[in-house]
Amino acid sequence: MFLDLHVRLACEADLDALFALDVIAQREESRRAFIAHSVACGHCWAATDAANTAVLLGYGVLDKSFFGQDFIALVVVGDSARRRGVGAAILRGLESRSFGTKLFTSTNASNLPMQALLAKCGFIGSGQVENLDEGDPELVFVKIRP
């Protein structure tokens, strides 16, 4: 069942909930620091059920860390909210806040669900980077916008 979703700017009060959604943030201080920095800079957007905006379902980070281009650095959806349109809503929300003609993102070659979501949302392959994660290349995607 798909939800009626709302994507809003994350705030400092959301940090604990953002960390709880992200299994990597639960074990790595560097990921928590990245999330906190993204929130402080206004780059982090949280997805909620429109009927209950206090409960976070996922989040995404949009910045210009990829050669000065708009880049979706991270999309995280809580386990209980997966396959319910949250990831697509986050991508659409971030895209609506992107001002360039190209919007980039990346994911591991092993992350088939994310690759399927990106294809569904109009992203196309744009290359790959080796040696970030041993044996699991990072695939780069772009959405060309009019």
DSSP file (Angstrom, degrees, kcal/mol; ACC not computed):
  #  RESIDUE AA STRUCTURE BP1 BP2  ACC     N-H-->O    O-->H-N    N-H-->O    O-->H-N    TCO  KAPPA ALPHA  PHI   PSI    X-CA   Y-CA   Z-CA
    1    1 A M              0   0    0      0, 0.0     2,-0.2     0, 0.0     0, 0.0   0.000 360.0 360.0 360.0 127.3    0.0    0.0    0.0
    2    2 A F        -     0   0    0     83,-0.1     2,-0.2     1,-0.1    83,-0.2  -0.521 360.0-135.2 -83.1 151.3    1.4    3.4   -1.1
    3    3 A L        -     0   0    0     81,-1.4     2,-0.8    -2,-0.2    -1,-0.1  -0.625  17.9-112.7-102.8 158.9    1.4    6.3    1.4
    4    4 A D        -     0   0    0     -2,-0.2    46,-3.8     2,-0.0    47,-0.4  -0.862  53.2-161.2 -86.6 109.8    0.4    9.9    1.0
    5    5 A L  E     -A   49   0A   0     -2,-0.8     2,-0.4    44,-0.3    44,-0.2  -0.647  23.9-164.5-108.5 153.7    3.9   11.3    1.5
    6    6 A H  E     -A   48   0A   0     42,-2.6    42,-2.9    -2,-0.3     2,-0.5  -0.998   7.2-157.8-130.8 133.6    5.4   14.7    2.3
    7    7 A V  E     +A   47   0A   0     -2,-0.4     2,-0.3    40,-0.2    40,-0.2  -0.968  23.9 166.5-115.7 121.9    9.1   15.6    1.9
    8    8 A R  E     -A   46   0A   0     38,-2.8    38,-3.4    -2,-0.5     2,-0.2  -0.874  44.4 -82.9-132.0 161.1   10.3   18.5    4.0
    9    9 A L  E     -A   45   0A   0     -2,-0.3    36,-0.3    36,-0.3     2,-0.1  -0.457  49.6-124.3 -62.9 129.7   13.6   20.0    5.1
   10   10 A A        -     0   0    0     34,-2.8     2,-0.3    -2,-0.2    34,-0.2  -0.458  28.0-159.0 -74.5 150.6   15.1   18.0    7.9
   11   11 A C    >   -     0   0    0     -2,-0.1     3,-2.3     1,-0.0     4,-0.4  -0.797  34.7 -95.8-127.0 170.4   15.9   19.9   11.1
   12   12 A E  G >  S+     0   0    0      1,-0.3     3,-1.6    -2,-0.3     4,-0.3   0.832 120.8  63.1 -56.0 -34.6   18.2   19.4   14.1
   13   13 A A  G 3  S+     0   0    0      1,-0.3    -1,-0.3     2,-0.1     4,-0.3   0.688  98.4  58.6 -64.8 -16.8   15.3   17.9   16.1
   14   14 A D  G <> S+     0   0    0     -3,-2.3     4,-2.6     1,-0.2     3,-0.4   0.560  76.4  98.0 -85.9  -9.7   15.1   15.1   13.5
   15   15 A L  H <> S+     0   0    0     -3,-1.6     4,-2.8    -4,-0.4     5,-0.2   0.874  81.2  48.0 -54.4 -48.2   18.7   13.9   14.0
   16   16 A D  H  > S+     0   0    0     -4,-0.3     4,-2.1    -3,-0.2    -1,-0.3   0.907 114.4  47.5 -60.4 -40.5   18.0   11.0   16.3
   17   17 A A  H  > S+     0   0    0     -3,-0.4     4,-1.5    -4,-0.3    -1,-0.2   0.886 111.2  51.2 -67.7 -38.1   15.2    9.7   14.0
   18   18 A L  H  X S+     0   0    0     -4,-2.6     4,-1.0     1,-0.2     3,-0.3   0.932 110.9  48.2 -62.9 -45.4   17.5   10.1   11.0
   19   19 A F  H >< S+     0   0    0     -4,-2.8     3,-0.5    -5,-0.2    -2,-0.2   0.891 109.0  54.1 -61.2 -39.3   20.2    8.1   12.7
   20   20 A A  H 3< S+     0   0    0     -4,-2.1    -1,-0.2     1,-0.2    -2,-0.2   0.816 106.2  52.3 -66.9 -30.4   17.6    5.4   13.7
   21   21 A L  H 3< S+     0   0    0     -4,-1.5     2,-0.7    -3,-0.3    -1,-0.2   0.770 100.6  71.2 -71.7 -26.0   16.5    5.0   10.1
   22   22 A D    <X  -     0   0    0     -4,-1.0     4,-1.5    -3,-0.5    -1,-0.1  -0.826  61.8-164.2-106.2 109.6   20.1    4.4    8.9
   23   23 A V  T  4 S+     0   0    0     -2,-0.7     4,-0.5     1,-0.2    -1,-0.2   0.823  94.2  52.2 -63.1 -30.4   21.7    1.1    9.8
   24   24 A I  T >> S+     0   0    0      1,-0.2     4,-2.1     2,-0.2     3,-1.3   0.912 106.6  52.7 -71.0 -41.2   25.2    2.6    8.9
   25   25 A A  T 34 S+     0   0    0      1,-0.3    -2,-0.2     2,-0.2     7,-0.2   0.797 100.0  64.5 -63.1 -27.4   24.6    5.6   11.1
   26   26 A Q  T 3< S+     0   0    0     -4,-1.5    -1,-0.3    -7,-0.2    -2,-0.2   0.746 118.5  22.9 -68.0 -21.8   23.8    3.3   14.0
   27   27 A R  T <4 S+     0   0    0     -3,-1.3     2,-0.5    -4,-0.5    -2,-0.2   0.572 114.7  65.7-120.3 -12.5   27.3    1.9   13.9
   28   28 A E     X  -     0   0    0     -4,-2.1     4,-1.6     1,-0.1     3,-0.5  -0.944  52.8-162.4-123.6 119.0   29.5    4.6   12.3
   29   29 A E  H  > S+     0   0    0     -2,-0.5     4,-2.6     1,-0.2     5,-0.2   0.853  93.1  62.0 -60.5 -36.5   30.2    8.0   13.7
   30   30 A S  H  > S+     0   0    0      1,-0.2     4,-2.0     2,-0.2    -1,-0.2   0.868 103.7  48.7 -61.9 -35.9   31.4    9.3   10.3
   31   31 A R  H  > S+     0   0    0     -3,-0.5     4,-2.5    -7,-0.2    -1,-0.2   0.907 110.9  50.0 -69.7 -41.5   27.9    8.7    8.9
   32   32 A R  H  X S+     0   0    0     -4,-1.6     4,-2.7     1,-0.2    -2,-0.2   0.904 111.0  50.1 -61.8 -40.2   26.2   10.4   11.8
   33   33 A A  H  X S+     0   0    0     -4,-2.6     4,-2.5     2,-0.2    -2,-0.2   0.900 110.0  50.6 -64.7 -40.4   28.6   13.4   11.3
   34   34 A F  H  X S+     0   0    0     -4,-2.0     4,-2.5     2,-0.2    -2,-0.2   0.926 112.4  46.6 -62.3 -45.2   27.7   13.5    7.6
   35   35 A I  H  X S+     0   0    0     -4,-2.5     4,-2.5     2,-0.2    -2,-0.2   0.939 113.0  48.6 -63.0 -47.1   24.0   13.5    8.3
   36   36 A A  H  X S+     0   0    0     -4,-2.7     4,-2.5     1,-0.2    -2,-0.2   0.905 112.8  48.2 -60.8 -42.3   24.3   16.2   11.0
   37   37 A H  H  X S+     0   0    0     -4,-2.5     4,-2.0     2,-0.2    -1,-0.2   0.912 110.7  51.3 -63.9 -42.6   26.4   18.3    8.6
   38   38 A S  H  <>S+     0   0    0     -4,-2.5     5,-3.1     2,-0.2     6,-0.8   0.893 111.5  47.3 -62.6 -40.6   23.8   17.8    5.8
   39   39 A V  H ><5S+     0   0    0     -4,-2.5     3,-1.4     4,-0.2    -2,-0.2   0.942 111.3  50.6 -64.5 -47.4   21.0   18.9    8.2
   40   40 A A  H 3<5S+     0   0    0     -4,-2.5    -2,-0.2     1,-0.3    -1,-0.2   0.826 112.1  48.0 -60.9 -32.5   23.0   21.9    9.4
   41   41 A C  T 3<5S-     0   0    0     -4,-2.0    -1,-0.3    -5,-0.2    -2,-0.2   0.480 115.4-113.5 -87.6  -3.2   23.7   23.0    5.8
   42   42 A G  T < 5S+     0   0    0     -3,-1.4    -3,-0.2    -4,-0.4    -2,-0.1   0.789  85.3 116.5  76.0  27.6   20.0   22.6    4.6
   43   43 A H      < +     0   0    0     -5,-3.1    19,-2.5    -6,-0.2     2,-0.5   0.473  49.9  86.7-103.8  -5.2   20.9   19.6    2.3
   44   44 A C  E     - B   0  61A   0     -6,-0.8   -34,-2.8    17,-0.2     2,-0.4  -0.848  54.3-169.6-107.6 130.8   18.9   16.9    4.1
   45   45 A W  E     -AB   9  60A   0     15,-3.0    15,-2.4    -2,-0.5     2,-0.4  -0.965   9.1-149.6-122.2 132.8   15.2   16.3    3.3
   46   46 A A  E     -AB   8  59A   0    -38,-3.4   -38,-2.8    -2,-0.4     2,-0.4  -0.815   5.0-143.1-106.8 139.9   13.0   14.0    5.3
   47   47 A A  E     +AB   7  58A   0     11,-2.9    10,-3.3    -2,-0.4    11,-1.1  -0.857  26.2 170.6-100.5 134.4   10.0   11.9    4.1
   48   48 A T  E     -AB   6  56A   0    -42,-2.9   -42,-2.6    -2,-0.4     2,-0.4  -0.910  43.7 -95.4-133.6 161.9    7.0   11.6    6.3
   49   49 A D  E >   -AB   5  52A   0      3,-0.7     3,-1.8     6,-0.7   -44,-0.3  -0.688  37.4-131.3 -71.5 130.0    3.5   10.2    6.0
   50   50 A A  T 3  S+     0   0    0    -46,-3.8     3,-0.4    -2,-0.4    -1,-0.1   0.801 107.5  54.0 -57.6 -28.4    1.4   13.3    5.2
   51   51 A A  T 3  S+     0   0    0    -47,-0.4    -1,-0.3     1,-0.3     2,-0.2   0.654 121.8  27.6 -80.3 -15.2   -1.1   12.3    7.9
   52   52 A N  E X   +B   49   0A   0     -3,-1.8     3,-1.4     3,-0.1    -3,-0.7  -0.613  64.4 172.2-147.3  80.3    1.7   12.0   10.6
   53   53 A T  E 3  S+     0   0A   0     -3,-0.4    -3,-0.1     1,-0.3    -1,-0.1   0.526  71.9  72.3 -73.2  -4.5    4.6   14.3    9.8
   54   54 A A  E 3  S+     0   0A   0     -5,-0.1     2,-0.6     1,-0.1    -1,-0.3   0.733  85.1  73.6 -79.9 -22.2    6.3   13.6   13.1
   55   55 A V  E <  S-     0   0A   0     -3,-1.4    -6,-0.7    -6,-0.2     2,-0.3  -0.836  77.2-143.9 -99.8 117.9    7.3   10.1   12.1
   56   56 A L  E     +B   48   0A   0     -2,-0.6    -8,-0.2    -8,-0.1     3,-0.1  -0.618  19.8 178.9 -82.0 136.6   10.2    9.9    9.6
   57   57 A L  E     -     0   0A   0    -10,-3.3    21,-2.9     1,-0.4     2,-0.3   0.630  65.0 -32.1-106.6 -23.4   10.0    7.2    6.9
   58   58 A G  E     -BC  47  77A   0    -11,-1.1   -11,-2.9    19,-0.3    -1,-0.4  -0.970  55.1-143.0-177.6 178.6   13.2    8.1    5.1
   59   59 A Y  E     -BC  46  76A   0     17,-2.7    17,-3.0    -2,-0.3     2,-0.3  -0.987   2.9-157.1-157.0 163.3   15.5   10.8    4.0
   60   60 A G  E     -BC  45  75A   0    -15,-2.4   -15,-3.0    -2,-0.3     2,-0.5  -0.977  11.8-140.1-142.6 156.3   17.7   12.1    1.2
   61   61 A V  E     -BC  44  74A   0     13,-2.3    12,-1.7    -2,-0.3    13,-1.0  -0.979  14.6-173.4-121.5 125.3   20.7   14.4    0.8
   62   62 A L  E     + C   0  72A   0    -19,-2.5     2,-0.2    -2,-0.5    10,-0.2  -0.978  24.8 136.6-118.4 121.1   21.0   16.8   -2.1
   63   63 A D  E     - C   0  71A   0      8,-2.6     8,-3.0    -2,-0.5     3,-0.2  -0.749  60.2-106.1-144.5-167.4   24.3   18.7   -2.5
   64   64 A K  E  > S+     0   0A   0      6,-0.2     4,-0.9    -2,-0.2     6,-0.1  -0.181  71.2 123.5-119.6  38.1   26.8   19.8   -5.1
   65   65 A S  E  4  +     0   0A   0      6,-0.2     2,-0.9     1,-0.2    -1,-0.1   0.506  53.4  81.4 -80.2  -4.3   29.6   17.4   -4.0
   66   66 A F  E >4 S- C   0  69A   0      3,-0.9     3,-2.3    -3,-0.2    -1,-0.2  -0.777 127.4 -51.1-108.1  88.1   29.9   15.8   -7.5
   67   67 A F  T 34 S-     0   0    0     -2,-0.9    -2,-0.1     1,-0.3    -1,-0.1   0.823 107.0 -57.7  53.6  35.8   32.1   18.2   -9.6
   68   68 A G  T 3< S+     0   0    0     -4,-0.9    -1,-0.3     1,-0.3     2,-0.2   0.530 110.9 125.1  75.6   5.5   29.8   21.1   -8.6
   69   69 A Q  E <  S-C   66   0A   0     -3,-2.3    -3,-0.9     1,-0.1    -1,-0.3  -0.607  76.3 -88.8 -94.3 155.7   26.8   19.4  -10.0
   70   70 A D  E     - d   0 103A   0     32,-0.6    34,-2.5    -2,-0.2     2,-0.4  -0.477  56.3-176.7 -60.1 129.8   23.5   18.6   -8.2
   71   71 A F  E     -Cd  63 104A   0     -8,-3.0    -8,-2.6    32,-0.2     2,-1.1  -0.990  32.4-142.2-141.1 126.1   24.1   15.3   -6.6
   72   72 A I  E     -Cd  62 105A   0     32,-3.1    34,-0.6    -2,-0.4   -10,-0.2  -0.778  25.8-179.5 -84.7 101.8   21.8   13.0   -4.5
   73   73 A A  E     +     0   0A   0    -12,-1.7     2,-0.3    -2,-1.1    -1,-0.2   0.749  60.4   8.0 -78.2 -24.8   24.5   11.8   -2.1
   74   74 A L  E     -C   61   0A   0    -13,-1.0   -13,-2.3    -3,-0.1     2,-0.4  -0.971  48.8-174.7-161.0 137.5   22.2    9.5   -0.1
   75   75 A V  E     +C   60   0A   0     -2,-0.3     2,-0.4   -15,-0.2   -15,-0.2  -0.980  16.3 177.7-132.7 124.1   18.7    8.1    0.0
   76   76 A V  E     -C   59   0A   0    -17,-3.0   -17,-2.7    -2,-0.4     2,-0.4  -0.994   7.2-173.3-129.3 130.5   17.7    6.0    3.0
   77   77 A V  E     -C   58   0A   0     -2,-0.4   -19,-0.3   -19,-0.2     5,-0.1  -0.990  31.1-113.5-123.0 130.6   14.3    4.4    3.6
   78   78 A G    >>  -     0   0    0    -21,-2.9     3,-1.7    -2,-0.4     4,-0.6  -0.260  28.8-114.1 -59.3 147.2   13.4    2.8    6.8
   79   79 A D  G >4 S+     0   0    0      1,-0.3     3,-1.1   -58,-0.2    -1,-0.1   0.868 115.0  52.3 -52.1 -43.2   12.8   -1.0    6.6
   80   80 A S  G 34 S+     0   0    0      1,-0.2    -1,-0.3     3,-0.0    -2,-0.1   0.642 110.4  49.2 -72.7 -13.0    9.1   -0.8    7.5
   81   81 A A  G X4>S+     0   0    0     -3,-1.7     3,-0.8   -24,-0.2     5,-0.6   0.396  82.4 120.9-105.7   1.3    8.5    1.8    4.7
   82   82 A R  T <<5S+     0   0    0     -3,-1.1    -3,-0.0    -4,-0.6    -4,-0.0  -0.314  72.2  20.8 -70.3 151.0   10.2    0.1    1.8
   83   83 A R  T 3 5S+     0   0    0      1,-0.1    -1,-0.2    -2,-0.0    -3,-0.0   0.765  99.0  99.1  65.2  28.2    8.3   -0.8   -1.3
   84   84 A R  T < 5S-     0   0    0     -3,-0.8   -81,-1.4   -82,-0.1    -2,-0.1   0.164 104.8 -92.3-128.9  16.2    5.6    1.8   -0.5
   85   85 A G  T  >5S+     0   0    0    -83,-0.2     4,-2.0   -81,-0.0     5,-0.1   0.481  91.2 119.9  90.7   2.6    6.8    4.7   -2.7
   86   86 A V  H  ><S+     0   0    0     -5,-0.6     4,-2.5     2,-0.2     5,-0.2   0.937  74.8  48.8 -68.8 -46.4    9.0    6.5   -0.1
   87   87 A G  H  > S+     0   0    0      1,-0.2     4,-2.5     2,-0.2    -1,-0.2   0.918 112.9  48.0 -59.6 -44.0   12.2    6.2   -2.2
   88   88 A A  H  > S+     0   0    0      1,-0.2     4,-2.7     2,-0.2    -1,-0.2   0.894 110.8  51.6 -63.9 -39.8   10.4    7.6   -5.3
   89   89 A A  H  X S+     0   0    0     -4,-2.0     4,-2.7     2,-0.2    -2,-0.2   0.899 109.9  49.4 -64.0 -40.0    8.9   10.4   -3.3
   90   90 A I  H  X S+     0   0    0     -4,-2.5     4,-2.7     2,-0.2     5,-0.2   0.942 111.5  48.6 -63.9 -46.6   12.3   11.3   -1.9
   91   91 A L  H  X S+     0   0    0     -4,-2.5     4,-2.7     1,-0.2    -2,-0.2   0.930 113.6  46.8 -59.4 -45.5   13.9   11.3   -5.4
   92   92 A R  H  X S+     0   0    0     -4,-2.7     4,-2.3     2,-0.2    -1,-0.2   0.912 112.4  50.9 -62.4 -42.1   11.0   13.5   -6.7
   93   93 A G  H  X S+     0   0    0     -4,-2.7     4,-0.6     2,-0.2    -2,-0.2   0.909 113.0  44.6 -62.4 -42.4   11.3   15.8   -3.7
   94   94 A L  H >< S+     0   0    0     -4,-2.7     3,-1.0     1,-0.2     4,-0.3   0.905 111.5  53.5 -68.7 -40.8   15.1   16.2   -4.2
   95   95 A E  H >< S+     0   0    0     -4,-2.7     3,-1.6     1,-0.3    -2,-0.2   0.897 103.9  56.2 -60.5 -39.5   14.7   16.7   -8.0
   96   96 A S  H 3< S+     0   0    0     -4,-2.3    -1,-0.3     1,-0.3    -2,-0.2   0.702 108.9  48.1 -66.8 -17.4   12.2   19.5   -7.4
   97   97 A R  T << S+     0   0    0     -3,-1.0     2,-0.4    -4,-0.6    -1,-0.3   0.337  92.0  98.0-102.5   4.8   14.8   21.3   -5.4
   98   98 A S    <   -     0   0    0     -3,-1.6     5,-0.1    -4,-0.3    -3,-0.0  -0.766  50.2-172.0 -94.5 137.9   17.5   20.8   -8.0
   99   99 A F        +     0   0    0     -2,-0.4    -1,-0.1     3,-0.1     4,-0.1   0.577  53.4  88.6-108.9 -11.4   18.2   23.7  -10.3
  100  100 A G  S    S-     0   0    0      2,-0.2    -2,-0.1     1,-0.1     3,-0.0  -0.237  80.2-119.2 -82.1 173.7   20.6   22.3  -12.8
  101  101 A T  S    S+     0   0    0      1,-0.1    44,-4.0    45,-0.1     2,-0.4   0.592 100.8  53.5 -86.1 -11.9   19.8   20.5  -16.1
  102  102 A K  E     - E   0 144A   0     42,-0.2   -32,-0.6    44,-0.1     2,-0.5  -0.987  63.6-169.6-127.0 133.5   21.6   17.4  -14.8
  103  103 A L  E     -dE  70 143A   0     40,-2.0    40,-2.2    -2,-0.4     2,-0.2  -0.981  14.9-165.0-122.3 119.1   21.0   15.6  -11.6
  104  104 A F  E     +dE  71 142A   0    -34,-2.5   -32,-3.1    -2,-0.5     2,-0.3  -0.670  16.5 157.2-104.5 156.0   23.5   12.9  -10.6
  105  105 A T  E     -dE  72 141A   0     36,-2.1    36,-3.1    -2,-0.2     2,-0.3  -0.934  18.1-151.8-157.0 176.6   23.4   10.1   -8.0
  106  106 A S  E     + E   0 140A   0    -34,-0.6     2,-0.3    -2,-0.3    34,-0.2  -0.985  10.7 177.9-152.0 161.0   25.2    6.8   -7.5
  107  107 A T  E     - E   0 139A   0     32,-2.1    32,-3.5    -2,-0.3     2,-0.1  -0.974  39.4 -85.7-156.4 161.3   24.7    3.4   -6.0
  108  108 A N  E >   - E   0 138A   0     -2,-0.3     3,-1.6    30,-0.3    30,-0.2  -0.370  34.7-120.6 -68.6 150.4   26.7    0.2   -5.6
  109  109 A A  T 3  S+     0   0    0     28,-2.5    -1,-0.1     1,-0.3    29,-0.1   0.801 115.1  58.2 -58.9 -29.2   26.4   -2.4   -8.4
  110  110 A S  T 3  S+     0   0    0     27,-0.2     2,-1.7     1,-0.2    -1,-0.3   0.608  82.5  89.1 -77.3 -11.7   25.0   -4.8   -5.8
  111  111 A N    <>  +     0   0    0     -3,-1.6     4,-1.9     1,-0.2     3,-0.2  -0.537  47.9 162.5 -90.3  74.1   22.1   -2.5   -4.9
  112  112 A L  H  >  +     0   0    0     -2,-1.7     4,-2.4     1,-0.2    -1,-0.2   0.858  69.1  57.1 -64.3 -38.4   19.6   -3.8   -7.5
  113  113 A P  H  > S+     0   0    0      0, 0.0     4,-2.2     0, 0.0    -1,-0.2   0.917 109.2  46.6 -60.2 -40.3   16.5   -2.3   -5.8
  114  114 A M  H  > S+     0   0    0      2,-0.2     4,-2.8     1,-0.2    -2,-0.2   0.904 110.4  52.8 -67.7 -39.9   18.0    1.2   -6.0
  115  115 A Q  H  X S+     0   0    0     -4,-1.9     4,-2.2     1,-0.2    -1,-0.2   0.912 110.1  48.6 -60.4 -41.5   19.0    0.7   -9.6
  116  116 A A  H  X S+     0   0    0     -4,-2.4     4,-2.4     2,-0.2    -1,-0.2   0.906 111.4  50.0 -64.6 -41.5   15.4   -0.3  -10.4
  117  117 A L  H  X S+     0   0    0     -4,-2.2     4,-1.8     2,-0.2    -2,-0.2   0.920 109.9  50.4 -62.6 -44.1   14.1    2.8   -8.6
  118  118 A L  H  <>S+     0   0    0     -4,-2.8     5,-2.8     2,-0.2    -2,-0.2   0.918 111.0  48.4 -61.5 -43.6   16.5    5.1  -10.4
  119  119 A A  H ><5S+     0   0    0     -4,-2.2     3,-1.6     1,-0.2    -1,-0.2   0.924 110.2  52.0 -61.3 -44.3   15.4    3.6  -13.8
  120  120 A K  H 3<5S+     0   0    0     -4,-2.4    -1,-0.2     1,-0.3    -2,-0.2   0.828 109.7  50.5 -60.1 -32.9   11.7    4.0  -12.8
  121  121 A C  T 3<5S-     0   0    0     -4,-1.8    -1,-0.3    -5,-0.2    -2,-0.2   0.296 125.6 -98.5 -93.0   8.9   12.4    7.6  -12.0
  122  122 A G  T < 5S+     0   0    0     -3,-1.6    22,-0.3     1,-0.3     2,-0.3   0.606  73.4 141.9  91.1  12.2   14.1    8.4  -15.3
  123  123 A F      < -     0   0    0     -5,-2.8     2,-0.3    -6,-0.2    -1,-0.3  -0.624  31.2-160.6 -84.6 147.3   17.8    8.1  -14.4
  124  124 A I  E     -F  142   0A   0     18,-2.9    18,-2.6    -2,-0.3    -5,-0.0  -0.896  29.3 -87.6-124.7 156.8   20.2    6.6  -16.8
  125  125 A G  E     +F  141   0A   0     -2,-0.3    16,-0.3    16,-0.2     3,-0.1  -0.306  38.8 173.3 -62.6 144.3   23.7    5.1  -16.4
  126  126 A S  E     -     0   0A   0     14,-3.1     2,-0.2     1,-0.5    15,-0.2   0.236  55.0 -67.6-137.6  10.6   26.6    7.6  -16.6
  127  127 A G  E     -F  140   0A   0     13,-0.7    13,-3.0     2,-0.0    -1,-0.5  -0.787  47.5-101.5 132.7-174.8   29.6    5.5  -15.7
  128  128 A Q  E     -F  139   0A   0     11,-0.3     2,-0.5    -2,-0.2    11,-0.2  -0.991  10.6-140.8-150.0 157.1   31.2    3.7  -12.8
  129  129 A V  E     -F  138   0A   0      9,-2.8     9,-2.6    -2,-0.3     3,-0.4  -0.979  20.9-151.7-120.6 126.8   33.9    4.2  -10.2
  130  130 A E        +     0   0    0     -2,-0.5     4,-0.1     7,-0.2    -2,-0.0  -0.557  67.0  28.9 -92.5 159.6   36.0    1.2   -9.1
  131  131 A N  S    S+     0   0    0      2,-0.3     3,-0.2    -2,-0.2    -1,-0.2   0.564  80.2 105.5  73.3  14.1   37.8    0.6   -5.8
  132  132 A L  S    S+     0   0    0      1,-0.4     2,-0.5    -3,-0.4    -2,-0.1   0.925  97.5  17.2 -79.6 -55.7   35.5    2.4   -3.4
  133  133 A D  S >  S-     0   0    0      3,-0.5     3,-2.6     0, 0.0    -1,-0.4  -0.979 103.1-108.0-114.8 118.6   34.0   -0.8   -2.1
  134  134 A E  T 3  S-     0   0    0     -2,-0.5    -4,-0.0     1,-0.3     0, 0.0  -0.181  98.4  -2.8 -50.9 121.5   36.1   -3.8   -2.9
  135  135 A G  T 3  S+     0   0    0      1,-0.1    -1,-0.3     0, 0.0    -5,-0.0   0.556 117.5  87.8  75.5   8.5   34.5   -5.9   -5.6
  136  136 A D    <   -     0   0    0     -3,-2.6    -3,-0.5   -27,-0.1    -4,-0.1  -0.691  69.3-151.0-140.7  83.0   31.3   -3.7   -5.7
  137  137 A P        -     0   0    0      0, 0.0   -28,-2.5     0, 0.0     2,-0.6  -0.112  17.5-119.1 -57.3 150.5   31.7   -0.8   -8.2
  138  138 A E  E     -EF 108 129A   0     -9,-2.6    -9,-2.8   -30,-0.2     2,-0.4  -0.830  27.1-148.7 -89.6 120.4   29.9    2.4   -7.6
  139  139 A L  E     -EF 107 128A   0    -32,-3.5   -32,-2.1    -2,-0.6     2,-0.4  -0.789   6.6-146.2 -94.1 131.9   27.5    3.1  -10.6
  140  140 A V  E     -EF 106 127A   0    -13,-3.0   -14,-3.1    -2,-0.4   -13,-0.7  -0.813  16.6-172.4-100.5 137.0   26.9    6.7  -11.5
  141  141 A F  E     -EF 105 125A   0    -36,-3.1   -36,-2.1    -2,-0.4     2,-0.3  -0.903   4.4-165.2-126.3 154.6   23.5    7.8  -12.8
  142  142 A V  E     -EF 104 124A   0    -18,-2.6   -18,-2.9    -2,-0.3     2,-0.5  -0.989  12.9-152.7-138.0 147.6   22.2   11.0  -14.2
  143  143 A K  E     -E  103   0A   0    -40,-2.2   -40,-2.0    -2,-0.3     2,-0.5  -0.983  18.2-148.5-117.8 117.9   18.8   12.5  -15.0
  144  144 A I  E     -E  102   0A   0     -2,-0.5   -42,-0.2   -22,-0.3   -43,-0.1  -0.744  17.6-164.1 -87.1 126.1   18.9   15.0  -17.8
  145  145 A R              0   0    0    -44,-4.0    -2,-0.0    -2,-0.5     0, 0.0  -0.855 360.0 360.0-114.7 147.3   16.2   17.6  -17.3
  146  146 A P              0   0    0      0, 0.0   -45,-0.1     0, 0.0    -1,-0.1   0.504 360.0 360.0 -66.7 360.0   14.9   20.1  -19.8
